[in-house]
Structures are given as structure tokens and as C-alpha cells.
Amino acid sequence: MEQTATGVSVGIIGLGYVGLPLAVEFAEAGHQVVALDADASKVTAIEAGRSYIEDIPSERLAAVRERLHPTTRYAALAQVDAIVIAVPTPLNENREPDLQPLVSAGAALAGVLQEGQLVVLESTTYPGTTRERLAPLLEESGLVAGRTFNLAFSPERIDPGRTDFTLRTTPKVVGGLTPECLERASALYRTVCDTVVPVTTLEVAELTKLLENIFRSVNIALVNEIAMLCDRMKIDVWEVVDAAATKPYGFMSFKPGPGMGGHCLPVDPFYLSWKAREYDSKTAFIELAGEVNAEMPYYCAEKIAGALNEDSKAVRGSRIAILGVSYKAGVGDVRESPAIKIMQLLADRGADLSYHDPYVPELAGFGLRSQPLEDVLDADVVAILTVHPEFDIDRVMGESKLLVDFRGVTSGRAAERVVRL
Ligand SMILES: NC(=O)c1ccc[n+]([C@@H]2O[C@H](COP(=O)([O-])OP(=O)(O)OC[C@H]3O[C@@H](n4cnc5c(N)ncnc54)[C@H](O)[C@@H]3O)[C@@H](O)[C@H]2O)c1
């Protein structure tokens, strides 16, 4: 690999929501970057300078195209100084950690690992994964972790769709197998992050990420529970949350909603509860939060049915329009999206569904395509599930016959025929 502006070349394994932004950021910092994915279509897209991740405009990708070397071949990683692994860490059908993508990436990397390379795992996982699972895999190469190659864990904190904090301005936690591993990984991240937070062990770094996500999951569950109670008590939960948020200390505002989606919050906490069993330890908060949040789509489907009932209409045969089907605003990711679950529940009851989502052109599972806003607003009921920045809420409120708002965007506005969570 040719000499780089930074003197360090980097390989990224897994070019998804985490890996592609990272590859671009490293390239922008002057590194030569070998960008590897098992999915050839992603490699082809990068070769063409075409981004498939909303946070990375194609122009930004194209601008560093010369320093990006997309490939599906692990052999290309033999030439780089440092390799970052950002493959998925999902749950299997028994809701247990599925490390298969990591195991297969680790095994393939072992085949080309070179003395003196640094390997950093960024995938979210339970404490012990890097030391107990990844290190032995990589040592199949004949090299020794912490002695003839360096090994570190650094959790990814990217929040797709967020613009106020970026990879560069979000502090980066790093843990190393040895002090030298830590120093090398920290030096690498200092080239793309303003603040690096070194911690003493790999396990501290691994658990830090899980604590962050569990904190969110538990707080979202809490406010969802309060929302369901408020509904019965006829109190506006949105006003309550906003009022509580005026306290300048000791309170952090979390909003209720139709449930948790994406690759992180519905998945990551269960990595820890699984590991906790090995220590005869219970993780009651994780389980309870999971239960409350998983219940929300059912609750929301019922709320839509109840709104129709007030109009003397059954779910069966009613035209129900969903606004926003991705799991969060500004992105097209529908993984674990509560909107999909709600649509499935309504479809099972015979609803005539349509949706509008500028980020999700098609929902093949439902045989549906996103319709223009004006074409869905005359449905029997319109349900707001995810509020993309492009949505004209005044228009939605003005033109919907009956509106169900699960995101509180109509809160505080005088509106007839609006039902809120
Ligand atoms: N998406 C987020 O917001 C986010 C935030 C923080 C952390 N994370 C964590 O980062 C990790 C990656 O998440 P993501 O959202 O980027 O996933 P993703 O599914 O968007 O991307 C993962 C990529 O890895 C590729 N891949 C899978 N197995 C591979 C292999 N063996 N070799 C090469 N490539 C392989 C896939 O083809 C895919 O392109 C996960 O552990 C996740 O929990 C995600």
C-alpha cells in the first residue's frame, strides 16, 4: 500500500451504517482505506462513488474515492496497518447473541493477519467477546494477541440521522488488550476523533456501550409505561414530559413512542442479559424494559382500531395510512421498526394499508410502495409513526379525516379528530 498522508493505512470489515461512515472519515483524514464487505453490491456501489447510507452523501464518498479501496477479498487486508471490524451482531431466533458474522470475519482475517497489525472490534457485543472469542480466532494465524499483533475494542456511538454530533465530535471510548494495544488504537482514533477516552480493559469498553444502550432502553420503557397510564387518566403525556424537562438537573427527557427499532436498542441489551446468566446474575431492568417496549406496537395497533371504532368503522376494510415506516427520523432503516409490526398486526385484521415514507420506497413484504403524501391523506385514518424532517405536519393535520399521533408532534396544537399516544 502506498505511503499515506497520515503514514497509517486502515482496513474496515463491514461497510454498513457503522463501517461506511468510518471508512470515509478515515479516508478524509488522509489514510488509505481498504473497505471490505462480503456483500459485492456494496463494493460495486463504492467503486461507482455511490453511497447507500443516508449520512454519507455520494459527493462526500466520491471526494475520497481515490483513497478508498473497496473489495470483497480479505487478502487485501494484509497490506494495511490497522483493521477495524464493524460487522453485525444480531440475535438468533432464541434471542441469544449470534456471533456468526464476527466469527466468520475473524476466521477470514486470521488467514491474512500480519505481524505488527492492529485489530479493533467496533461491533456492539457482551463483555469478554474480544478477549474470549476474537483473540483465539485471530491467533489461529500463529500470531499472538498483545505480543505479535495488537488488539483493541472501541464501541461505535454513531447515531444515524443525527447531525449535531458526528464521529469527529463524539468522544471515542477505547480499551486495549495491553497498554501498547490501547496506545496504538487511541493514536489511530485521534486522527478522526477530537476526543479519545482510554479505559483500562477491553471489557470496560465493551460494557460501556451496552450500558449506554440499556440506559436508553430502560428510560424509553419507563416513559412508555407512563404514556399508557396517562392515556387512561386522560393526561397529555407529552406536556408532562416537556414540563419535567424544564428541571435543570436530575431529569433527562425521553419521549414515548410506538416501540424501539433498529439494529441496536431492541438487540444489544440482550447481549448482556445472556452473558449475565453465566454469572448467575439477573438483569431484571433489561428484561422488563424489553417487555414494555415490545408491547408498544400492540398497544398502538389497538389505539388505531379504537380511533376507527369511534367512527363506527372496523379495521377490516378500512383504509389505514402510515406516515413514516423506518424506525427513526431521517433514515430508511426498517430493521425491527415498530411501524412494520403495527402494519403487520393491522394487515392481519384485514386493513387496507398504504404508507408514505420518502426514505423507504418499497415494503416488499407487504407488496406496497411509498405513495405521495397527498394520495394517502384521504385514508379513513392516518397514523404518524415516524416523523421525517420533510413531513408537513400542518398539512397532515389539515387534510387527514382522522389522525393518530404516536410521536407527539400535534401536542399543544388545537386539533379536532386527533388521537394521541
Ligand atoms: N447502526 C447503528 O446505528 C449502530 C450504532 C452503533 C453500533 N452499531 C453496531 O455496529 C455493528 C455494525 O452495525 P451496522 O448497523 O453497521 O450493520 P450493517 O448491517 O448496516 O452493516 C454490516 C455490514 O457487514 C457486512 N458483513 C457481514 N458479515 C461480514 C463478513 N463476515 N465479512 C465482511 N463483511 C460482512 C454486511 O454485508 C454489512 O454490509 C453492530 O454490532 C451494531 O450493533 C450500530
The ligand as a Tripos MOL2 file, in Angstrom:
@<TRIPOS>MOLECULE
LIG
   44    48     1     0     0
SMALL
NO_CHARGES

@<TRIPOS>ATOM
      1 N1        -26.4180    1.1430   13.0910 N.am      1 LIG1
      2 C1        -26.1090    1.8140   14.1790 C.2       1 LIG1
      3 O1        -26.6870    2.8470   14.4550 O.2       1 LIG1
      4 C2        -25.0360    1.3210   15.1320 C.ar      1 LIG1
      5 C3        -24.5550    2.2140   16.1030 C.ar      1 LIG1
      6 C4        -23.5590    1.7930   16.9700 C.ar      1 LIG1
      7 C5        -23.0880    0.4840   16.8990 C.ar      1 LIG1
      8 N2        -23.5940   -0.3790   15.9680 N.ar      1 LIG1
      9 C6        -23.0410   -1.7300   15.9280 C.3       1 LIG1
     10 O2        -22.1180   -1.8120   14.8410 O.3       1 LIG1
     11 C7        -22.1620   -3.1030   14.2570 C.3       1 LIG1
     12 C8        -22.5000   -2.9790   12.7730 C.3       1 LIG1
     13 O3        -23.7970   -2.4140   12.6450 O.3       1 LIG1
     14 P1        -24.3380   -1.7920   11.2930 P.3       1 LIG1
     15 O4        -25.6110   -1.1080   11.6150 O.co2     1 LIG1
     16 O5        -23.2480   -1.0400   10.6050 O.co2     1 LIG1
     17 O6        -24.6580   -3.1200   10.4580 O.3       1 LIG1
     18 P2        -24.9990   -3.2150    8.9030 P.3       1 LIG1
     19 O7        -25.8000   -4.4450    8.7440 O.co2     1 LIG1
     20 O8        -25.5080   -1.9100    8.4050 O.co2     1 LIG1
     21 O9        -23.5630   -3.4380    8.2280 O.3       1 LIG1
     22 C9        -22.7690   -4.5580    8.4640 C.3       1 LIG1
     23 C10       -22.0290   -4.9220    7.1860 C.3       1 LIG1
     24 O10       -21.1870   -6.0420    7.4620 O.3       1 LIG1
     25 C11       -21.1840   -6.8890    6.3220 C.3       1 LIG1
     26 N3        -20.7340   -8.2120    6.7490 N.ar      1 LIG1
     27 C12       -21.4040   -9.1390    7.4710 C.ar      1 LIG1
     28 N4        -20.6230  -10.2040    7.7060 N.ar      1 LIG1
     29 C13       -19.4360   -9.9450    7.1080 C.ar      1 LIG1
     30 C14       -18.2130  -10.6690    6.9940 C.ar      1 LIG1
     31 N5        -18.0540  -11.8580    7.5740 N.pl3     1 LIG1
     32 N6        -17.2110  -10.1200    6.2820 N.ar      1 LIG1
     33 C15       -17.3540   -8.9070    5.7040 C.ar      1 LIG1
     34 N7        -18.4730   -8.1690    5.7810 N.ar      1 LIG1
     35 C16       -19.5030   -8.6840    6.4830 C.ar      1 LIG1
     36 C17       -22.6140   -6.8280    5.8190 C.3       1 LIG1
     37 O11       -22.6820   -7.2100    4.4520 O.3       1 LIG1
     38 C18       -22.9660   -5.3610    6.0480 C.3       1 LIG1
     39 O12       -22.6960   -4.5690    4.9100 O.3       1 LIG1
     40 C19       -23.1810   -3.8880   15.0600 C.3       1 LIG1
     41 O13       -22.5270   -4.5850   16.0810 O.3       1 LIG1
     42 C20       -24.0510   -2.8200   15.6630 C.3       1 LIG1
     43 O14       -24.6580   -3.2370   16.8650 O.3       1 LIG1
     44 C21       -24.5420    0.0220   15.0710 C.ar      1 LIG1
@<TRIPOS>BOND
     1     1     2 1
     2     2     3 2
     3     2     4 1
     4     4     5 ar
     5     4    44 ar
     6     5     6 ar
     7     6     7 ar
     8     7     8 ar
     9     8     9 1
    10     8    44 ar
    11     9    10 1
    12     9    42 1
    13    10    11 1
    14    11    12 1
    15    11    40 1
    16    12    13 1
    17    13    14 1
    18    14    15 2
    19    14    16 1
    20    14    17 1
    21    17    18 1
    22    18    19 2
    23    18    20 1
    24    18    21 1
    25    21    22 1
    26    22    23 1
    27    23    24 1
    28    23    38 1
    29    24    25 1
    30    25    26 1
    31    25    36 1
    32    26    27 ar
    33    26    35 ar
    34    27    28 ar
    35    28    29 ar
    36    29    30 ar
    37    29    35 ar
    38    30    31 1
    39    30    32 ar
    40    32    33 ar
    41    33    34 ar
    42    34    35 ar
    43    36    37 1
    44    36    38 1
    45    38    39 1
    46    40    41 1
    47    40    42 1
    48    42    43 1
@<TRIPOS>SUBSTRUCTURE
     1 LIG1         1 GROUP 0 **** ****
